[in-house]
């Protein structure tokens, strides 16, 4: 019998990426949290995704500033 909150690393990675675009439903959020308790790699992956999101946000901010003030 498959437990509804037992997810593989591949499934959790997909949910981590999906939550960048949408709000996970309560069952998905719980499944991710439970998985994070037993897996060492997936929380690291989630942190890396968050780091990339912040870095891209910073890059967009600097990119928009460059368009406002060209160096020519």
Secondary structure, DSSP 8 states (H G I E B T S, - for coil): ---TT---HHHHHHHHHHTTTS---HHHHHHHHHHHHH-SHHHHHHHHHHHHHHHHHHHHHHHHHHHHS---
